[in-house]
């Protein structure tokens, strides 16, 4: 009799756990990356901003992209503008999901920290205004902002966001007279990654930023200057997995970092190429977890097994 009672208790306990799990079966993942670069200027050794008239030659483009995806369905757009046109790239926001988040065009406000996650979607947006050098009567001071978000609130979902400005922002220039060039700007970076408790095996979320400027001597093909501050590169990479669930944020306080970096002497008459790269990336993957209906069936099965066992004993 004692053995029977113990068996019933174990089976009933397992059934109770199965029923209790019905309310917590849904898992989620979320990732977000936002990078705001403001008052970006290229300065003479005197501290004044370079102007278009300081260059013997000056050609190039500002390029930008935004791509969102969910379960292999993509939405993307791109924009390219000549650097002396006075018009900067502004890619329309891209989203795949039902529903997509209620974010207006060029909205770079953060989502509230999860849980709960804001939905099931991939999202990306980009904007640039101003220029790094003075062009005509417009003073130097570029402002470039990108965001990428990925959110999953259902089983077996793969979401991503990817946005950039300047991946191909390259321009060749020749100085009228030798001088150094100082890069000056402010940066407000933010990344977040979240995986809920109970997420399926290999579920994960990751977000990263990358920003760099590189100057190459086109005559020799050698790099003469490279600047990629860790505060908006490696330190900003965050991730979570099903093995280590929870929320991880970088720069949650919204600290604005100020940067200055100066090149070696750039020779007059030598043609150089500047490449400025600015990227945000977010990925979220949700693997299968038991659905509430499946858990209910398991629980019911365990209960029926206990009843059958009891009838046989009596």
C-alpha positions in Angstrom: 0.0 0.0 0.0 2.8 2.4 0.8 4.5 1.7 -2.5 1.3 2.4 -4.3 0.8 5.7 -2.5 4.4 6.8 -3.3 3.9 6.0 -6.9 0.7 8.0 -7.1 2.4 10.9 -5.3 5.3 10.9 -7.8 3.0 10.7 -10.8 0.6 13.4 -9.5 3.5 15.7 -8.8 4.8 15.3 -12.4 1.3 16.0 -13.7 1.1 19.1 -11.5 4.4 20.4 -12.8 3.2 19.8 -16.4 0.0 21.8 -15.7 1.9 24.6 -14.0 4.3 24.9 -16.9 1.4 25.6 -19.2 1.4 29.2 -18.2 5.2 29.7 -18.7 5.8 27.8 -22.0 6.2 30.9 -24.1 9.8 32.0 -24.4 11.3 35.1 -26.1 14.5 36.7 -27.4 15.3 40.3 -28.2 18.3 42.3 -29.4 18.8 46.0 -30.1 21.6 48.2 -31.3 21.5 52.0 -31.6 24.4 54.3 -32.5 24.2 58.1 -32.6 27.3 59.9 -33.9 26.9 63.7 -33.6 28.9 66.8 -34.5 31.4 64.8 -36.6 34.0 67.1 -38.0 37.4 67.0 -39.8 39.6 69.8 -38.3 42.8 71.5 -39.4 45.7 71.6 -36.9 44.4 75.1 -36.1 41.1 73.6 -34.8 39.0 75.1 -37.7 37.0 72.7 -39.8 38.1 71.7 -43.2 36.1 73.2 -46.1 35.6 72.0 -49.6 37.9 74.8 -50.8 40.8 73.3 -48.9 41.1 70.4 -51.3 42.7 70.4 -54.7 40.5 67.4 -55.5 37.5 66.0 -53.7 35.2 63.3 -54.9 33.1 60.5 -53.3 29.7 59.4 -52.0 27.8 58.8 -48.8 26.1 55.4 -48.9 23.6 54.0 -46.5 21.5 50.8 -46.1 18.8 49.4 -43.9 17.8 45.7 -43.9 15.2 43.8 -41.7 14.4 40.1 -41.8 12.1 37.6 -40.1 12.2 33.9 -41.0 13.9 34.5 -44.3 11.7 37.3 -45.5 13.6 40.5 -46.1 12.9 44.2 -46.4 15.7 46.5 -47.4 16.5 49.8 -48.9 19.6 51.9 -49.8 20.5 55.5 -50.6 23.6 57.1 -52.1 24.5 60.7 -52.4 27.6 62.6 -53.7 29.5 64.2 -50.8 29.3 67.7 -52.3 25.6 67.6 -53.2 24.5 69.0 -49.9 22.0 66.1 -49.7 22.7 63.3 -47.2 21.3 59.7 -47.3 18.1 59.0 -45.4 16.9 55.4 -45.8 13.3 54.7 -45.0 12.8 52.4 -42.0 12.5 48.7 -42.8 10.5 46.1 -40.9 9.2 42.6 -41.3 6.7 41.3 -38.7 3.1 41.2 -37.7 2.6 43.7 -36.3 5.7 45.8 -36.8 6.5 48.2 -33.9 4.7 51.6 -33.9 7.9 53.5 -34.5 7.8 56.6 -36.8 10.4 57.3 -39.4 13.8 58.2 -37.9 12.7 57.3 -34.4 15.8 56.2 -32.4 14.3 55.9 -29.0 15.0 52.7 -27.2 12.4 50.1 -26.5 11.7 49.6 -22.8 14.0 46.9 -21.4 12.4 43.4 -21.7 10.6 41.4 -20.5 8.2 41.5 -22.1 9.7 41.7 -25.6 8.0 44.2 -27.9 6.8 41.7 -30.6 7.9 39.4 -33.4 9.9 41.4 -36.0 13.1 42.5 -37.5 13.6 46.3 -37.8 16.2 48.8 -39.1 16.5 52.5 -39.8 19.1 55.1 -40.7 19.6 58.9 -41.2 22.4 61.3 -41.8 22.3 65.1 -41.8 25.1 67.6 -42.3 28.6 67.1 -43.4 32.1 66.5 -41.9 33.5 69.5 -43.7 32.2 73.0 -44.5 30.4 73.0 -47.8 29.5 76.5 -49.1 27.7 78.4 -46.3 26.8 75.2 -44.4 29.2 74.7 -41.5 30.8 71.3 -40.7 29.0 69.0 -38.3 27.5 65.7 -39.4 24.9 63.7 -37.5 24.5 60.1 -38.3 22.2 57.7 -36.5 21.4 54.0 -37.1 19.3 51.4 -35.3 18.8 47.6 -35.7 16.3 45.6 -33.7 15.3 41.9 -33.6 12.5 40.5 -31.5 10.9 37.0 -31.2 7.8 36.3 -29.2 6.9 32.9 -30.8 8.4 29.5 -31.3 11.0 28.8 -34.0 11.7 32.4 -35.1 14.8 34.0 -36.6 14.8 37.8 -36.7 17.5 40.3 -37.5 18.1 44.0 -38.2 21.1 45.6 -39.9 21.6 49.3 -40.7 24.6 51.3 -41.7 25.8 54.6 -43.0 29.2 55.1 -44.5 30.0 51.5 -45.3 30.9 52.9 -48.7 31.4 56.5 -47.6 34.7 56.8 -49.2 36.1 59.9 -50.8 39.4 60.6 -52.4 41.1 64.0 -51.7 44.2 65.9 -52.3 45.1 68.8 -50.0 46.1 72.2 -51.2 48.7 72.4 -48.5 50.2 69.9 -46.0 48.4 69.6 -42.7 47.2 67.1 -40.1 43.5 66.2 -39.9 41.8 65.8 -36.5 38.6 63.7 -36.2 36.2 65.1 -33.6 32.8 63.8 -32.7 30.4 62.7 -29.9 28.9 59.2 -29.7 25.9 57.8 -27.8 26.0 54.0 -28.2 23.5 51.5 -26.9 23.1 47.7 -27.2 20.9 45.1 -25.5 20.4 41.4 -25.6 17.7 39.3 -23.8 16.8 35.6 -23.7 13.9 34.6 -21.4 14.0 31.7 -18.9 12.9 28.5 -20.5 13.9 29.4 -24.0 14.6 26.4 -26.3 18.1 25.0 -26.8 20.4 27.2 -28.8 18.1 30.2 -28.5 20.2 33.4 -28.5 20.2 37.1 -28.9 23.2 39.4 -29.8 23.8 43.0 -30.7 26.8 44.9 -31.8 28.1 48.2 -33.0 31.1 49.0 -35.2 32.5 52.4 -36.2 35.9 53.3 -37.7 37.7 55.8 -40.0 40.6 54.8 -42.1 42.8 57.0 -44.4 44.9 55.3 -47.1 47.7 56.9 -49.3 46.5 55.9 -52.8 50.0 56.2 -54.2 51.5 53.6 -51.9 48.3 51.8 -50.9 49.3 52.0 -47.3 47.1 53.0 -44.4 48.3 56.2 -42.8 45.6 56.5 -40.1 43.0 54.3 -38.5 40.7 55.1 -35.6 38.1 52.7 -34.1 37.4 53.5 -30.4 36.6 50.5 -28.3 33.7 52.3 -26.6 31.7 52.0 -29.8 33.2 48.7 -31.1 34.2 45.7 -29.0 32.9 46.9 -25.6 29.4 47.4 -27.2 29.0 43.8 -28.3 26.5 42.0 -26.0 24.8 38.5 -26.2 22.6 36.1 -24.2 21.9 32.4 -24.7 19.4 29.9 -23.3 22.3 28.7 -21.1 22.7 32.2 -19.7 19.2 33.8 -19.9 18.3 37.4 -18.8 19.0 40.9 -20.0 22.4 42.4 -20.8 22.7 46.1 -21.8 25.6 48.3 -22.8 25.5 52.0 -21.8 22.1 51.8 -20.3 22.8 55.2 -18.7 23.1 56.9 -22.1 26.6 58.2 -21.5 27.8 60.4 -24.4 31.5 59.8 -25.3 33.6 62.5 -26.9 36.5 61.6 -29.2 39.5 63.4 -30.8 42.1 61.7 -32.9 44.7 63.3 -35.1 46.4 61.9 -38.2 50.1 62.2 -39.1 51.1 65.0 -41.5 49.2 64.6 -44.7 51.2 65.8 -47.7 49.9 68.4 -50.2 49.6 66.9 -53.7 49.2 63.3 -52.4 45.8 61.7 -53.0 44.3 60.0 -50.0 41.1 58.1 -49.5 39.0 58.2 -46.4 36.6 55.3 -45.5 34.1 55.8 -42.7 32.3 52.8 -41.5 29.2 52.9 -39.2 27.1 49.8 -38.5 24.5 48.5 -36.1 23.5 44.8 -36.0 20.9 42.8 -34.0 20.0 39.1 -34.2 17.5 37.0 -32.2 16.8 33.3 -32.6 14.0 31.4 -30.7 14.1 27.6 -30.9 11.1 25.4 -30.2 9.8 25.1 -26.6 6.8 23.0 -25.6 3.5 24.7 -26.4 0.8 25.0 -23.7 -1.4 22.5 -25.6 1.4 19.9 -25.7 2.1 20.4 -22.0 -1.6 19.9 -21.3 -1.6 16.6 -23.2 1.4 15.4 -21.3 -0.2 16.4 -17.9 -3.4 14.7 -18.8 -1.5 11.6 -19.8 0.3 11.4 -16.5 -2.9 11.8 -14.6 -4.6 9.1 -16.6 -1.7 6.7 -16.0 -2.0 7.3 -12.2 -5.7 6.4 -12.3 -5.2 3.3 -14.4 -2.5 2.1 -12.0 -4.8 2.7 -9.0 -7.7 0.7 -10.6 -5.3 -2.3 -11.2 -4.2 -2.4 -7.6 -7.8 -2.5 -6.3 
